[in-house]
Amino acid sequence: MKILKCLVVCFLLLFVVNCLADDSTDNQGSFSEFKNSFTGFGLNIERVDAPNLTTINMVFDMDKVIASIPTLKTAQLLNPDLTQTEINTFPMGVVFVFAQEVTPSTLMEIYNEKGVNALKLNAYINAADDYGNIKKHLMYSLDFNKNLANKISWDTFDYSKLPKIAPNYRLGDWFGSQVANEASDSE
């Protein structure tokens, strides 16, 4: 219940002003160009194609994402009213909401290409463990397919619906406990 509460708080904190992919239907550029556009914000996207499954691994560097927030706010990719106190109180939540915002754009970019049907998306966060060592932790994972992608109106899709519509959407255990700790620490 605490995880759900924190996720709701995170979604409210970071209501996105603009969709990342305003020109998404133009299908300009390649996936390589798309994924490279996020490296400056602390996001590295890897694509692995297999005969029956495309896997997307999105790795968010927590420190770089947090450091990029002023730029993301200026670019109207995050709520400009997001305060430093909120960022400091909910750093995992901030990265989570940014990840949730980027995920639909990533899915849309993949499904604009021909030949992709089944897809597995894993979102990871590089963050310090209890001992201060930076580790890659699973934030969430989901499955997706072409039929589902065709049902979505990408221009108006609300990313907060992703956990509801994506098959096998699940939070990583470590990440879920960290988000719950942020929520309980803020009470």
C-alpha positions as CSV (number, residue, x, y, z in Angstrom):
1,M,0.0,0.0,0.0
2,K,2.9,2.4,0.8
3,I,4.4,1.7,-2.7
4,L,1.0,2.6,-4.3
5,K,0.7,5.7,-2.2
6,C,4.2,6.9,-3.1
7,L,3.7,6.2,-6.8
8,V,0.5,8.2,-6.7
9,V,2.4,11.0,-5.0
10,C,5.1,10.8,-7.6
11,F,2.7,11.0,-10.5
12,L,1.1,14.1,-8.9
13,L,4.5,15.7,-8.2
14,L,5.7,15.4,-11.7
15,F,2.7,16.0,-13.9
16,V,4.2,16.2,-17.3
17,V,3.6,19.4,-19.2
18,N,4.3,18.1,-22.7
19,C,4.7,14.7,-24.3
20,L,8.2,13.8,-25.2
21,A,7.2,12.9,-28.7
22,D,5.2,15.8,-30.1
23,D,6.4,15.0,-33.6
24,S,6.1,11.2,-33.1
25,T,3.8,10.5,-36.0
26,D,6.4,12.0,-38.4
27,N,8.6,8.9,-37.9
28,Q,11.7,11.1,-38.4
29,G,15.1,9.7,-37.7
30,S,16.1,6.3,-36.6
31,F,15.8,4.5,-33.3
32,S,19.5,5.1,-32.8
33,E,19.0,8.9,-33.1
34,F,16.1,8.7,-30.7
35,K,18.0,6.8,-28.0
36,N,21.0,9.1,-28.3
37,S,18.8,12.1,-27.6
38,F,18.5,11.0,-24.0
39,T,22.1,10.3,-23.0
40,G,22.6,13.8,-21.8
41,F,19.7,13.3,-19.3
42,G,21.2,10.2,-17.7
43,L,19.4,7.6,-19.9
44,N,21.1,4.9,-21.9
45,I,18.8,2.8,-24.1
46,E,20.0,-0.6,-25.4
47,R,18.1,-2.6,-28.0
48,V,18.6,-6.3,-28.5
49,D,16.8,-7.9,-31.4
50,A,16.1,-11.7,-31.5
51,P,14.0,-13.6,-34.0
52,N,10.8,-13.5,-32.0
53,L,11.5,-10.8,-29.4
54,T,12.9,-7.4,-29.2
55,T,14.3,-6.4,-25.7
56,I,14.7,-2.8,-24.7
57,N,16.9,-2.1,-21.7
58,M,16.6,1.5,-20.4
59,V,19.2,2.4,-17.8
60,F,18.7,5.6,-15.8
61,D,21.6,7.1,-14.0
62,M,19.9,8.5,-10.9
63,D,22.5,11.2,-10.3
64,K,22.5,12.4,-13.9
65,V,18.7,12.4,-14.1
66,I,18.5,14.5,-10.9
67,A,21.2,16.9,-12.2
68,S,19.3,17.2,-15.5
69,I,16.0,18.3,-13.9
70,P,16.5,22.0,-14.4
71,T,17.0,21.4,-18.1
72,L,14.1,19.0,-18.2
73,K,11.9,21.6,-16.6
74,T,13.1,24.4,-18.9
75,A,12.3,22.1,-21.9
76,Q,8.9,21.6,-20.4
77,L,9.4,17.8,-20.1
78,L,8.8,18.0,-16.3
79,N,6.6,20.3,-14.3
80,P,8.4,23.6,-13.9
81,D,6.8,23.9,-10.4
82,L,8.7,20.8,-9.1
83,T,10.6,22.0,-6.1
84,Q,14.1,21.1,-4.9
85,T,12.5,19.9,-1.6
86,E,10.3,17.4,-3.6
87,I,13.4,16.3,-5.6
88,N,15.4,15.8,-2.5
89,T,12.5,14.0,-0.7
90,F,11.5,11.7,-3.5
91,P,14.6,11.2,-5.8
92,M,13.7,7.6,-6.7
93,G,10.1,8.7,-7.4
94,V,11.4,11.6,-9.6
95,V,13.5,9.1,-11.7
96,F,10.6,6.7,-11.8
97,V,8.2,9.3,-13.2
98,F,10.7,10.4,-15.8
99,A,11.2,6.7,-16.8
100,Q,7.4,6.3,-17.1
101,E,7.3,9.4,-19.3
102,V,10.0,8.1,-21.6
103,T,8.7,4.6,-21.9
104,P,5.7,5.4,-24.2
105,S,7.9,7.4,-26.5
106,T,10.4,4.5,-26.6
107,L,7.6,2.0,-27.4
108,M,6.1,4.2,-30.0
109,E,9.5,4.7,-31.7
110,I,10.0,0.9,-31.8
111,Y,6.6,0.2,-33.2
112,N,6.9,2.8,-35.9
113,E,9.5,0.4,-37.4
114,K,8.4,-2.6,-39.4
115,G,8.9,-6.1,-38.2
116,V,8.7,-5.6,-34.4
117,N,5.9,-7.6,-32.7
118,A,6.8,-8.9,-29.3
119,L,8.8,-6.7,-27.0
120,K,10.2,-6.9,-23.4
121,L,11.1,-3.6,-21.8
122,N,13.2,-3.4,-18.7
123,A,13.8,-0.1,-16.9
124,Y,16.8,0.0,-14.6
125,I,18.2,2.6,-12.2
126,N,21.8,3.0,-11.3
127,A,21.7,4.0,-7.7
128,A,23.7,3.5,-4.5
129,D,22.9,0.4,-2.4
130,D,22.9,0.4,1.4
131,Y,26.7,0.4,1.4
132,G,27.1,3.3,-1.1
133,N,28.0,1.1,-4.1
134,I,26.4,2.1,-7.3
135,K,24.4,-0.9,-8.6
136,K,22.0,-1.4,-11.5
137,H,18.6,-2.2,-10.0
138,L,15.4,-3.2,-11.9
139,M,12.8,-0.4,-11.6
140,Y,10.1,-2.1,-13.6
141,S,9.6,-4.4,-16.6
142,L,6.7,-5.0,-19.0
143,D,5.8,-6.9,-22.1
144,F,4.3,-5.3,-25.1
145,N,3.1,-6.3,-28.6
146,K,2.1,-4.8,-31.9
147,N,-1.6,-5.4,-31.4
148,L,-1.5,-3.4,-28.1
149,A,0.6,-0.7,-29.7
150,N,-2.0,-0.3,-32.5
151,K,-4.7,0.3,-29.9
152,I,-2.9,3.3,-28.4
153,S,-3.5,6.9,-29.4
154,W,0.1,7.9,-28.9
155,D,-0.5,11.6,-29.1
156,T,-2.9,11.6,-26.2
157,F,-1.7,8.5,-24.2
158,D,-1.5,9.1,-20.4
159,Y,1.7,7.3,-19.3
160,S,0.3,6.7,-15.8
161,K,-2.0,4.1,-17.5
162,L,1.1,2.0,-18.5
163,P,0.9,-0.3,-15.5
164,K,-2.7,-1.0,-16.3
165,I,-2.4,-1.8,-20.0
166,A,1.0,-3.4,-20.3
167,P,1.0,-7.2,-19.8
168,N,3.3,-8.4,-17.0
169,Y,4.0,-4.9,-15.7
170,R,5.9,-5.3,-12.4
171,L,8.1,-3.2,-10.1
172,G,11.4,-4.5,-9.2
173,D,11.6,-5.6,-5.5
174,W,14.5,-3.5,-4.5
175,F,13.2,-0.4,-6.2
176,G,9.7,-0.9,-4.8
177,S,11.1,-1.0,-1.3
178,Q,13.2,2.1,-1.9
179,V,10.1,4.0,-3.1
180,A,8.1,2.8,-0.1
181,N,10.9,4.0,2.2
182,E,10.8,7.5,0.5
183,A,7.1,7.7,1.1
184,S,7.4,6.6,4.8
185,D,10.3,8.9,5.4
186,S,8.3,11.9,4.2
187,E,5.4,11.3,6.6
